[in-house]
Amino acid sequence: MNGKLRLVALVLVSLYMLQGCVTETTGGFNAKKSDNDALHDYVKLATGYLEQNDMTNAKRHLANASRIDPNNSEIQAIWGLVYSHEGEAALADKSFLQSLKTNPRNSKARNNYAAFLFANGRVDEAYKQLGIVVEDTNYEARPQAFENLGLAALRLNKPQDAEDAFKRALQLNSNQLRSSLELSSLALARKDVLQARTYYLNYLTLSQFNNAPPTPRSLWVGIQLEAAMGNKSNVLAYGKQLETKFASAPELKLYKQLLETLK
């Protein structure tokens, strides 16, 4: 199993819009609405710069947004993403925790916090945070959160929990590419070749539909599946792709070891 499994962080944060009554001031100038518009613009700009990896400008606009509303969970969560990108783990951790303290129901922030924890080797903590995220039935990225939960479960050597999470991800969104691949691998591990083949064919169909290129992981699962079905020619075909496209991948060593057993 690839040791570099990664969670998916939802960097595209939604724009925060304050709600509430609007108070008009003398002369028709709406101060509250002006602050709302400015906050909206600053968050939008900060998010755009974050996506472009321009941390200087992202931080500048976040600072402006924070001056308008220092207790805004969404803004605090974006600070967490910025600090995480800069390698400031302590500051990122503090920002994510403050965001969740401000609004414990901010599932987007919690999912991103889980991704941060996972990336920093704190997989058990990430797993616990994701367990909270997937309970939010209104969270728009819940299928991805279940997939993330499954990946964390794999790292914690909880295959049954991982399988349950991946199945829930596919139940909520049949297009979850990674879930199909990992379910194929898990089925192979328990020697259910027919089930593994079903999931892998679904993975291939989704890959083609989404123009997703093969990965060392996907090729290795395909190699194992074809070997289990006795299709040596297909094993070699997948292996050739692995050698050609991913010469330094650890899966190549596993493939060569497998070839020795097929001679």
C-alpha positions in Angstrom: 0.0 0.0 0.0 1.3 3.4 -1.0 2.6 5.1 2.1 1.9 8.5 0.6 -1.9 8.4 0.8 -3.2 11.9 1.0 -6.4 13.4 2.1 -8.1 16.0 -0.1 -8.1 19.4 1.4 -11.0 21.6 0.2 -9.0 24.7 -0.5 -11.8 26.4 -2.4 -13.5 28.0 0.6 -17.0 29.4 0.2 -17.3 33.2 0.4 -18.5 34.3 3.9 -21.6 36.4 3.9 -22.8 38.0 7.1 -26.5 37.8 7.8 -28.8 39.9 10.0 -30.8 43.1 10.1 -29.5 46.1 8.1 -29.3 49.4 9.9 -29.5 52.5 7.8 -27.6 55.6 8.9 -28.2 59.3 8.2 -27.9 60.2 4.6 -28.8 56.7 3.4 -25.2 55.2 3.8 -25.5 51.7 5.0 -22.4 51.0 7.1 -23.2 47.4 7.9 -23.8 46.6 4.2 -20.5 48.3 3.4 -18.7 46.2 5.8 -20.4 43.1 4.5 -19.4 43.9 0.9 -15.8 44.7 1.9 -15.6 41.4 3.9 -16.9 39.5 0.9 -14.3 41.1 -1.4 -11.4 40.6 0.9 -12.2 36.9 1.4 -12.7 36.4 -2.3 -9.3 38.0 -3.0 -7.5 36.1 -0.3 -9.0 32.8 -1.6 -7.9 33.6 -5.2 -4.3 34.4 -4.1 -4.2 31.3 -2.0 -5.2 29.2 -5.0 -2.3 30.9 -6.9 0.1 30.2 -4.1 0.6 33.9 -3.5 0.7 33.9 0.3 1.8 37.5 0.6 -1.3 38.9 -1.0 -3.5 36.3 0.5 -2.3 37.3 4.0 -2.7 41.0 3.2 -6.4 40.6 2.3 -7.0 38.2 5.2 -5.6 40.8 7.5 -8.1 43.3 6.1 -11.0 40.9 6.5 -9.9 40.1 10.0 -10.0 43.8 11.0 -13.7 43.9 9.9 -14.6 40.6 11.7 -11.9 39.1 13.9 -14.2 36.4 15.2 -15.1 35.0 11.8 -14.8 31.2 11.6 -14.3 31.1 7.8 -11.5 33.7 7.9 -9.8 31.9 10.7 -9.9 28.6 8.7 -8.3 30.3 5.7 -5.5 31.5 7.9 -5.0 27.9 8.8 -4.7 27.0 5.2 -2.2 29.8 4.6 -0.1 28.9 7.6 -0.2 25.2 6.6 1.1 26.1 3.1 3.9 28.1 4.6 4.9 25.2 6.9 3.9 27.1 10.1 2.4 24.0 11.7 1.8 25.6 15.2 0.1 28.7 13.7 -2.0 26.6 11.4 -3.1 24.3 14.2 -4.0 27.3 16.3 -6.0 29.0 13.5 -8.0 25.8 12.7 -8.8 25.2 16.3 -9.9 28.8 16.8 -12.1 28.5 13.7 -13.8 25.4 15.1 -14.1 27.0 18.5 -15.9 30.0 16.9 -18.1 27.7 14.9 -18.0 24.0 15.7 -20.4 23.3 12.8 -18.0 24.6 10.2 -17.5 21.2 8.5 -15.4 22.7 5.7 -12.9 24.0 8.2 -12.9 20.7 10.1 -12.3 18.7 6.9 -9.4 21.0 6.1 -8.1 20.7 9.6 -8.2 16.9 9.2 -6.2 17.2 6.0 -3.6 19.3 7.8 -3.4 16.7 10.7 -3.0 13.9 8.2 -0.3 15.6 6.3 1.6 16.2 9.6 1.4 12.5 10.6 -1.3 13.0 13.2 -3.5 10.4 11.5 -5.4 9.3 14.6 -6.5 12.9 15.2 -7.4 13.4 11.6 -9.6 10.2 11.8 -11.4 11.6 14.8 -12.1 14.9 13.1 -13.4 13.3 10.0 -15.7 11.1 12.1 -17.3 14.4 13.1 -17.4 15.8 9.6 -19.3 12.9 8.1 -22.0 13.2 10.7 -23.0 16.5 9.1 -25.7 15.4 6.6 -25.8 19.0 5.1 -22.2 19.2 4.3 -21.9 19.5 0.5 -18.6 17.6 0.4 -19.7 14.7 2.6 -18.8 12.0 0.0 -15.2 13.3 -0.1 -15.1 13.4 3.6 -16.1 9.7 3.8 -13.4 9.0 1.3 -10.9 10.9 3.4 -12.1 8.9 6.4 -11.5 5.7 4.5 -7.9 6.8 3.7 -7.2 7.6 7.3 -8.6 4.3 8.4 -6.3 2.5 6.0 -3.3 4.3 7.5 -4.5 3.2 10.9 -4.8 -0.4 9.8 -8.6 -0.5 10.1 -9.6 -2.3 6.9 -13.2 -2.9 7.8 -13.7 0.7 8.8 -12.0 1.8 5.6 -14.3 -0.4 3.5 -17.4 1.0 5.3 -16.3 4.5 4.7 -15.5 4.0 1.0 -18.8 2.3 0.4 -20.6 5.3 2.0 -18.6 7.6 -0.2 -19.8 5.7 -3.3 -23.3 5.5 -2.0 -23.5 9.3 -1.7 -21.6 9.9 -5.0 -20.9 7.1 -7.4 -18.1 9.2 -9.0 -15.7 8.9 -6.1 -12.7 7.6 -8.1 -10.4 6.8 -5.2 -13.1 4.9 -3.3 -13.6 2.5 -6.1 -9.9 1.8 -6.4 -9.4 1.2 -2.7 -12.5 -1.0 -2.5 -10.9 -3.1 -5.2 -7.7 -3.4 -3.3 -9.5 -4.3 -0.1 -11.5 -7.0 -1.9 -8.3 -8.4 -3.3 -6.9 -8.6 0.2 -9.7 -10.9 1.3 -9.4 -12.8 -2.0 -12.8 -11.8 -3.4 -11.5 -11.5 -6.9 -14.9 -11.0 -8.6 -15.8 -8.1 -6.3 -12.4 -6.6 -6.8 -12.8 -6.8 -10.5 -16.2 -5.0 -10.3 -14.8 -2.2 -8.3 -11.7 -1.9 -10.6 -13.8 -1.8 -13.7 -15.8 1.0 -12.2 -12.6 2.8 -11.4 -11.4 2.5 -15.0 -14.8 3.7 -16.3 -14.6 6.8 -14.0 -11.0 7.4 -14.9 -11.9 7.5 -18.6 -14.9 9.7 -18.0 -12.9 12.2 -16.0 -9.7 12.0 -18.1 -7.8 10.9 -15.0 -4.3 9.5 -15.8 -3.2 6.2 -14.2 -1.2 6.4 -11.0 1.4 4.0 -9.6 -1.3 2.9 -7.1 -3.9 2.2 -9.7 -1.5 0.3 -11.9 -0.4 -1.8 -9.0 -3.9 -2.7 -8.0 -4.6 -3.6 -11.7 -1.5 -5.8 -11.7 -2.5 -7.7 -8.6 -6.0 -8.2 -9.9 -4.8 -9.5 -13.3 -2.4 -11.8 -11.5 -5.2 -13.1 -9.3 -7.2 -13.9 -12.4 -4.3 -15.6 -14.1 -4.0 -13.0 -16.9 -0.2 -12.7 -17.2 -0.4 -10.7 -20.5 -2.4 -8.1 -18.7 -0.1 -8.1 -15.8 2.8 -7.4 -18.2 0.8 -4.6 -19.9 0.1 -2.8 -16.7 3.7 -3.5 -15.6 5.0 -1.8 -18.8 3.0 1.3 -18.0 4.4 1.3 -14.5 8.0 1.0 -15.8 7.6 3.6 -18.5 5.7 6.3 -16.5 6.7 5.7 -12.9 10.3 4.4 -13.0 11.0 5.6 -9.4 7.7 4.5 -7.8 8.0 1.9 -5.0 5.2 0.0 -6.7 7.7 -0.9 -9.5 9.7 -2.9 -7.0 6.6 -4.8 -5.8 5.7 -5.5 -9.4 9.1 -7.0 -10.1 8.8 -9.2 -7.0 5.4 -10.4 -8.2 6.9 -11.3 -11.6 9.3 -13.6 -9.9 6.4 -15.6 -8.5 4.7 -15.9 -11.9 7.7 -17.5 -13.7 
